[in-house]
C-alpha cells in the first residue's frame, strides 16, 4: 500500500480519536451508531451485518469515554427497550442474546474457579446439568413415572408441582449446585494442574452418564430420551394483553404467547447476569478474592501467609457451581426439554474457551468472550452455511474457474468446522494476546512485569556478549583465557 495513503489514514484515525475524546464527540457518535444499527435491524430483521452492527454498539458503550451515568442509561435503553422490540420482531435474535446471557453467566462462574483461584475445571457443565435436571424432574410428570417404561406416560398424568414453584427452585438450584461443587472439591483438594483437570473432566462425564442411565431400575431421568414436557411459570393474561397493546403496533404483528415467554426468559436471564456481575465484582475486591489470587499464584506461599487453603478452594468450587445451577434451572424451563446430550464435555470446553478468549479474571472480558463465541456459532457460521446451501440449489457458477455451486460438497459447510475455528482463534490469542480481549487489571500488571523481566534478561545477556573497543568479544576472551 502507498506510504502516503497510510499516513493519511493514520491522520484520520488520530483526528477521529481526538474528536471522540473531547467534548461531546463520543456521545454524538454512539447515539448515531446505535440509531443506525437499530433502524437497520428493524427494517432488515434477517441481515447478519445489521445485527453485528447493532450488537457491537454495546462494546462501544463500554470503551468510549462517556460518563458512567450515561453509559448505564444507554445500556439500559438498549437491553430493556431496543433488544425486546427487535427480538420480538425477529425471535431468532432474542434467542441469540438469551444464549449469550446464559453462557456469560456460566463463563463468569467458571472464571471464579479458573481465573481467580487457578483451578482448572473441565467438568463445569456438570453443575449446569444438576440445575437443569432438578427442575426437569420436579417441574414435570417424572415423579409419577418412576415405575413406567421410559418414553411412556399414562394419559392424564398431572404435573408434580405447580408451575410457579419455578421461582423457588431457582434458589434451590443455587444451593444444590453449590453443595455439588463442594462434593467435587473435597476429593481434589491436593491436586493441581493437569491432575485436577483430569479428575474434574471425569466428574463431568460421570454426571452425564448418570443422566443417560438413570432410567433403570427407577425411571428418574428418562435416559437418553430426556425429560419433557417441563413446566414454565405462568404469565398473567391481563399483563400480556396490556403488553400487546404497546408492542403490536411497534413490531408489526400480533405477539404470541411463545414470543412473550422468549422475552420473559431473556429478561430473567438478564437479571441473573446483573446479580452475578455484582457478586463477582464484590468477590474480586474482597479478602476472599485476593486470597484466591494468592492461591492461584503460589499455593505454598499462600499457606505460609496463613490463607485457609481448603476452605477457600471449596468456596471457589461452590461459588462457581451456584451460577451454573441457577442457569440450569432457567435453561430447563425455557426449553421445556432436557437430555444428556445438552451437557457434553464439549460444552465445558466451550465455556472454558469463552473465559480464555475474553481474559482470565476479567468480568467484561468473559462476557465479550461469550458473545463472540455464541455469535460465531449461531450467527456467522450458520449464516454462511445457509447461504452456501442456497447457492447449491441455484444454477450459479463461480466466475473465472466456471465451477457450479451445486457441485460444492456439503463437507465444506463452515458450521462443520466450529471446533477447528475456535481452536485456531485460541492458538492465535495465546500467541498474540495471551491476556484475552479485555484483560483484567491484575493480568495486565503481571504481563508488564514479565515483559520487563525478559527485557532486562536480554539486556544482561547482550552486555555479557558486548565487544570491547578493539572489536573483540569480551566473552570470547574469557573463554580463550579459560582454555
N, C-alpha and C positions, 0 to 999 in steps of 0.2 A: 504494500500500500504506500502511496505517496507520503513523504515525510511532512509536507505542508498540510495535507489533509489531516494527518494525525495531530499535528499541532493545533489545527483549527478545532478539531473535536475535543481536544484537551481544554482549550479556552472556553468552549461552550459548556463543557461539564463543570469547570470551575465557576463560571458565571451562574449556572443553574444552582450549584451548591450555595453560592453566596446569596442568591435570591431566596432560597428556601430557609436559610438560617438567619435572615434578617427580616425584621418587620413581620408582616402577615403573609409572607410568601408561602410558607408551609401550609398555613390554614387554607388559603385560597386553592392551592394545588391539590390538597387531599379532598376538599369538597368537590372540585371539578372532576377529579379522578373517580371518586366514589359515585358521583352522579352519572358519569359516562358508563361505568360498569353496571350500575343498576338499570339504567334505561336500556342498555344493550341486552342484558339478560331478560328483561321484561318483554321486549318485542322479539327477541330471538331465543326462546327458552331452551332450545336444543343446541345452541352454539357452545362448543367447548372453549373456544378462545374468549368468549364473553364471560363465561363462568370463571375462568382463570383470572381474567382482569378484575372481576368483582371480588374474588376471594383474596387476591393479592393486596387489596386495599387494607385488609386487616394488618398485614405486615408493615405497610407504610405508616399506619396509625401508630404502631409500636416504635418505629425507627425515627420518624420525623420529629424535629424539635418543636413539639406542641406542649401546651400547658397540661398538667396532669388532669385537671378538671375537664378540659376539652377532650382529651383522649378518652376518658371514661364515658363522657356523654356521647361522643361519636360512636364508640364501640357498642354502647347500649342501644343506640338507634339502629345500628347495623344488625346486631344479633337479635333484638326483640321486635323490630319492625320490618326491616328490609328482608332479612332471611325468611321469616314466616310468610310474607307476601309472595316472594319469588319462589319459595319452596312449595307452597300450595299451588302456585301456577304451574310448576313442573316438579312433581313429587320426587323425582329421582335426585334432584339437587338437595332436597331436605334429607333424603336417605344418606347421601354422601356426607353431609355435615353431621348427621347423627352418628355415623360410623366414626368420623373424626373425633367427636366428643367422647364416644365410648373408649376408643383406643388411646386417646390422650389421657384419660383417667387411668387406664391400665399402665401406660408408659410412665405416668407420674408416680404410681405405686411402685413399679419396678425401679424407678430412679432412686427411690429411698434405699432399696436393697443393694443395687449395683452402684449407683452414682454417689450416694452418701456413705454407706457402710462398706462398700467394696466387696460385697458378697455376690459372686456370680451365680445367678439363679436361672437355670434353663428349664425349669418346670413351673414357671409362674402362671401359666394358663390353667393349672390345676385349681387354683383358688377361684378363678373365673368360673370354672365348671362347678365348683362346690356351691357358689351362689346361685347359678342357673338351675341346677338340679334341686336345690332347696325349694324354690318357688314352683318349679315344674312338678314336683311331687305333691306338695300340699295345695297348690293352686289348680289342680286338675282332678280328674276322676281316679287317678292312680291308686290312692289308698284303698279304694273299693275293688281293685283289680289284682290284688296280691296273689290270688289263687286262680286267676284266669289265664288262659293261653295268651302269650304276648301277641299284641296286634288285634285282639278281640275285646269287645266291651258289650255287655248286655244292653239292649235298648232301654232308654230312660235312666241310665246311671247318672246320679247327680254329681255335682262338683263337691269336693270335700269341705272347702271353706268358702265363705263369701268373698266376692271379688275384691272388695275394698280392704281386706286384710293384707293386700299387696304392700300398703304403706308400712304396716308393722313389720313385714318380712324384709323390707329394705334395711331396717335396723338389725333384725336377726341375722341377715346375710353378712353384715359387717362383723357381728360377734362370732358367728360360726367360722367365717373365713380367717379371722384373726386367731381363733383357737387352733384352726388347722395349720396356720403359719407357725404357731408355737410348737405344735407336734412335729412339724418338719424341722424346726430349728434345733430341737433337743438332741437328735442323734448326730447332727453335723457340726456341733459347736467347735470341735477340734480340727475340722477340715478347712483347707484353704485352696484357693485357685482351682486347678483342673479337677481335683478330687471332689470339691464342693459342687462344681458344675455337673459332674457325672452323677452324683447322688441326687441332686435336685432334678436332673433330667429323668432319672429313674422314678422319682416320686410323681412327676407329671404323667409319665406313662402308666404308672400304677393306677392313678385316678381314672385315666381314660379307659384302661382295660376293665376296671371295676364297673364303670358306667356301661361298658359294652357287654358285660357278662352277668350283671345282677338282675337277670330275668328268671333265674332259677336258683334255688328251689322256690323263692318268693319273687314275684314279678315286681321289683322295686323300680327299676329304671326302664323297663320295656325293651332292654337290649339294644341291638343295632337299629331297630325301627324308631327309637326315640319316643318322647312323650308329647302327645298332642290330643285334644286342644288344651291350651293353657289360658287361664282367665286373664283378662285385662281389667284394671279398675274402671268403675263406671264413671261416665261423664254426664253431668246434669243436662237434660234435654233443653230446659229454658236457656241455659248458658250457650249451648250450641246454636239455638235459634237466634239469639242476640248476636253472636259472632257471625252468623251467616248474613245477617242484615248489613254488617260492616264489610265483610270480606267478599261476598259475591260480586258486587259491582267492581271491586278492585281487580280481582283475579279473573273475572270474565266467565265464570261458570259456577254452578251450584256446588258448594263444598260438601263432600260426602263425609259420613261418619269415619270411614277409614282414613281419610286425609286429616281429620281432626285428631285421630289417635296418633298419626305420624307427627303432627305438630305438638301434641301433648308430650310424647316421649322425647322429642327434641328439646323442649323447654325443661323437662325434668332432668335430662342428661346435662344440659347447660347449668342447671342449679347444682347438680352434683359436682361438676367441674369447678365451679366457683368455690364450693366448700373445700374441695380437695386442694385447690391452689392456696387458699387461706391457711389450711392446716400445714401444707408442705412448707410454705414461707415461714410460718411460726416455728416449725421444727428446725428449719435451716438456720434460723437466727437464735436458736435456743442452746442451752448447755448440751442437750441431747444431740443436736445436730453437730456441734463442734466435736463432741465425743465420738460420733460416728466417723467424722472426717479423720480423727486421730487413729481410730481403729483401721480405717482404710489405708492410711499411710504406713503405719508400723504397729502391729498388734503388741509386740514385745514392749516397745516404748510406751504404748497406751496403758498396759498393765502396770508398768513401773510408775506411771504417773497417778495410779490409783483409780483408773477407769474400770467400772464393773463390766468386764468383757461379756460374760454370759448373759446378764440381764439386758444389755444394750443390743446384742445380736438378736436375742429373742424379740426385743421391741421392734427392731428393723423388719424382721420377718412378719410380725403381727401387723404393723402399720401398713406395710406394702400389700399384704394379703387382704386387708379390710377393704381397700379401694377396689380391688378386683372382685370381691364378694358382692358389693352393692351393685356394681355394673353387671355382674352375672344375673342378679335379680331383674334388673332393668332389661337386659337382653332377652331373658326368657319370656317376660310379659309382652315385649314389643313384637317378638317373632311368633308367639303362641306355639312354639315348637322348639325342642332341643334334642340333639342327638350327639353321640360321642365324636362324630366327625368334625363338629364345631370346635373341638378342644384338642387338636392335634399338636404334635411337637413343633410343627412349622408355625403355628400361631405364637408360641413362645419366642421363636426366633424372630418372627415379625415384630413383636413388641420390643425385643432387645435391639433390633436394628433401628427402630424409631428413637430409642434412647441414645444410641451411639451416633446416629445421624444428626440429631438435634444438639447433643452436647451433654456429657455426663455431669449430673449435678445441676443442670440449668433448667429452670422451670419453663420459661418461654421457649427455650431450645427444644425441649421434649415435645411441647405442643406443636411447634412448627414441624418437627420430625414426623409426628403422627399425621399431620395434614399432608405433608409431601408424599409419604408412603401410600396413604389412602387415595389421594388424588391420582397418583401414578397408577395405582392398581385398578381403581374403579372407573376413572375418567379417561386418562390418557391412553393407556394400553388397550382397554376395552373399546374405546372410541376408534382407535386405529384399526383394531381387528374388525369392527363392524364396517368401517369404510372399505377395507380390503374385500370383505365379503360382498359388499355392493358392487365393487369393481368386477369381481369374478362373475357376477350374474349379468354383467353387461357385455357388449361386444367391443369394448375399448381395448386399445393396444398401447404398449409402451413405445413412445417415439424413439427414433434412431435405430433401436435394435429390433423393432417390429414384433414384439413379443405380446401375445394375447394375455390379458389379465386373467381370463377364465382358466388358463393353464397353470396359474400360480398355485403351488402346493399349499394346502391348509397348514402344513407343519411350520410355515414361516409366519404364522399369525403372532403378532407381538405379545398377546395375552399369554401365550405358552412359554414365554421367556421372562416371566416376572422374577423368578428367583435369580436367574443369571444377571438380570439388570440390577437388582438390589445388591447382589454380590459385587458387581463392578463398581457401583456407587460407593459401597462401604470401603472397597480397596482404595479408590481414588481419595475418599475422605481421610483414610488413615495415612496416606502419603502426603497430601497437600493441606489438609485441615484437620489434624487429629483431635482438636478440641471441640469439633462439631460446628454446626451452622451458627448457633448463638451460644458460645461457650460461657460457662459460669465464671464469675469473677475470680474465684479461687483457682480455677483451672487456668485462667489467663496468667495469673501471677506465677503459677507453677511452671508453665511453659516458658515464660520470660526468664525465670531463674535458670531453667535447663539450657536455654539458648545462650545465656550469658556464660554459664559454666563451660559449654562447648567452645565458645569463642575464646575464653581465657585459656582453655587447654590447647587450642590451635595456636594461639599466640605464644604460649610457652613452648610448644613443640617447634614452632618456627624460630624462636630465639635460640633454642638449643642447636639448630642446624644453621645458624647465621654464619655468614662468611666474615673473615677479618678484612682489613683494608687491602691486603695484598691479593685478595681474590680467592684464598684457600678456605675450605670449610673447617670451622673450629672443631666440629665433631670428628672430622676426618683426622685431624692432628692428634686428637685424644686417642682415637683407635690406633693410629700408627705408633704412638708412643707406647700404648699398652702392648702392641705386638712386639 
